[in-house]
Amino acid sequence: MRLALALLLLSSPAFATWKPEYASAPQDVQDRYRQAQLTEAAQKRFAFKSCCAHADVVKTQFRVNKSNGQDEWYWLNPASGQYQRIPPDIIHWGASAPGGQPTLFVIGADPVCFWPPDGGI
């Protein structure tokens, strides 16, 4: 399962395309990502609903700021080398990606879907 998730995370931030390594992921993982949709709030900002149809998973590092009483998530943009805040309206609270790892879908440098890790950081 971890290998399948790692393969999904190897994609670079660009427009979504079906990559050959996705086919080696278990069918339930493939189905879960194909069915993944933006949050209702994010659907108001974007002209699409599917996370996978327009965005790719980016392999990156995450940070969380818990100092203000709420979780503020950040991702390391590989292109800029800078941490950027993950917009709160794209976070799927109470749900997790296959394997329980933090998972971020982006279009270019624009985050569109994020699942925090099981158990936090």
N, C-alpha and C positions, 0 to 999 in steps of 0.2 A: 504494500500500500504506500509506504514512504517513497519507494522508487518511482511509483506512478505519479505521485504528487510532485516529486522532484523533477520529473520529466515535464510535467505541466508548467512548473515554475521557471524552466529554462528559457522560455520565450522572451524576446526583447520587447520593449515598449514600442509598438507600431500598430498598424491596422491589422485586424484579426484575419488570420488565414488558418485553414486546417493544416496542421503540421504532422508529418508522418509519425513523430514520437507520441502524439496523442492516441494513436490507434493501439499502442501497447498498454495504455491505462485500462484497468478493469472497466467492464461495461457500465457498472453502476456509477463510477467516477465520470465517465464520458457523459452519461445521461444527466447526471447532476449539473455538470457545467453547461451542457446544452440547454437545460431548463432554467438556469440562473437568470433572474431578472433584476433590473434596477429597483431600488426602493420606490415607493409611491412618490416620495418627495423628489427624488432624483429624476423620475420620469417627467416631472414638470419642467426640468431644465434641459433635458436631452430629447431629441426627436426619435428615440428608439426605446425599446423596453428590455431587450436581451443583452446581458453582460457580454456573452461570448460572440454574438454576431458582429459586434463592432469594435471590441476591445480585446487586448491580450493580457494574460497574467504576466506580471513583471516579477522577476527574481530580485529581491532587494532586502534591506534591513528596515526594521520598524522600531519606533520608540513610542512610549506613551507618557503623557504628562498627567499625573493624578493630583497635582498640587492645588488645583482650584475646586476640588470636590467632584469633578466630572472627568471622564477619560477623554483626553485630546490625543488623537493618534497622528503620527508623522511617519512619512516614508522617505527613504533616501533615494532621490532621483539619480539614477546612474549617469544620465547625460550631464547634469549640472554639478553633481557631487554635493548637493545641498539637501538638507531635510526640508520637506514641505508638509504642511498640515493636510491631513485627509479631511475633506469636507464632511461635516457631521451627517449631512443628508444622504450620503451614499453608504453609510455603515449599516450592516445587517446585524443589529443587536439581537442577542438571544439565539443566534444561528451560527453554525460553523461550516467551514469548507471541509471537503473530504480530507481525512487525516488530521483534522484539528489545527492545522497550521494557519497563521495569518495569510490571507490571500487577497491580493489587490489586482483589479483589472484597470488598465489605463488605455487611453487613446493618446498617443504621443506622450505628453507630460500631464494629461488631464485624467485624474482618477475618476472612475465611474461606478465601481462596485468594490466594497471591502468587507471581508469577514474577519473579525478579530480572532485570535487564537483561543482554543479551549483553555480555560484556566488563566488567561491573561499572560502578561510577560513578567 
